[in-house]
Amino acid sequence: MADPTGGTTNEIIATLEREFPRWHVWQGISGLLYARRPLTSPPVVVRGEDAVDLRDQIRGWEGNHA
């Protein structure tokens, strides 16, 4: 997976999960990155085309729900 942050998919996921420990991050079949926040009701899932996009989506959600 090509990513502006320059890491492999596993490195990107690990970096995002360290930055956002309350989120679980994975890569979908289509190549998009997804993050979900466990123990939320209703369930919260955000997605992004790359690590930068996903980081922005997580920050946006947290900014609106802090």
Backbone torsions as a table, in degrees:
resi	resn	phi	psi	omega
1	MET	NA	124.4	176.3
2	ALA	-82.2	134.4	-177.0
3	ASP	-144.9	141.9	-178.9
4	PRO	-61.0	-21.8	-180.0
5	THR	-79.1	-12.8	172.7
6	GLY	85.2	7.8	-178.7
7	GLY	-104.6	171.0	173.0
8	THR	-74.6	168.1	-179.1
9	THR	-57.6	-45.6	-179.9
10	ASN	-63.4	-38.9	178.1
11	GLU	-66.7	-40.3	178.9
12	ILE	-62.8	-46.9	179.6
13	ILE	-61.7	-45.7	-180.0
14	ALA	-61.7	-41.1	179.3
15	THR	-63.3	-45.5	179.8
16	LEU	-65.1	-39.3	179.8
17	GLU	-69.5	-29.7	173.8
18	ARG	-70.8	-40.3	-179.1
19	GLU	-70.1	-34.2	-178.6
20	PHE	-127.2	78.3	-172.5
21	PRO	-65.2	-17.0	178.9
22	ARG	-86.0	1.8	-176.0
23	TRP	-116.0	146.6	173.5
24	HIS	-107.1	127.2	-174.4
25	VAL	-116.4	140.4	175.3
26	TRP	-151.9	164.9	176.3
27	GLN	-102.8	130.1	178.8
28	GLY	-81.5	171.5	-179.2
29	ILE	-58.6	-36.0	-177.9
30	SER	-75.8	-7.4	-178.6
31	GLY	98.8	-12.4	177.2
32	LEU	-68.7	152.9	173.8
33	LEU	-97.0	139.5	179.9
34	TYR	-123.7	152.6	173.4
35	ALA	-140.8	138.1	175.2
36	ARG	-128.4	150.7	178.1
37	ARG	-108.0	106.2	-179.0
38	PRO	-61.0	156.6	175.4
39	LEU	65.9	28.0	173.6
40	THR	-106.8	148.5	177.7
41	SER	-136.4	117.7	-2.6
42	PRO	-68.6	163.5	-179.6
43	PRO	-57.5	141.4	-179.7
44	VAL	-112.8	123.4	175.5
45	VAL	-135.7	131.1	174.0
46	VAL	-122.4	159.6	180.0
47	ARG	-140.2	156.9	178.6
48	GLY	-149.8	157.1	-179.4
49	GLU	-74.9	-25.7	178.9
50	ASP	-152.2	-178.8	-176.4
51	ALA	-62.1	-40.0	-179.6
52	VAL	-64.3	-45.1	179.0
53	ASP	-63.0	-45.6	-179.9
54	LEU	-63.7	-42.7	177.0
55	ARG	-57.3	-43.7	178.7
56	ASP	-63.7	-39.8	179.4
57	GLN	-64.9	-43.7	178.6
58	ILE	-63.8	-47.9	179.8
59	ARG	-60.5	-39.4	177.9
60	GLY	-61.9	-45.3	179.3
61	TRP	-64.1	-45.6	-179.4
62	GLU	-64.9	-35.4	178.3
63	GLY	-64.9	-32.9	180.0
64	ASN	-86.0	-13.6	-174.3
65	HIS	-126.9	21.3	-178.5
66	ALA	-82.9	NA	NA
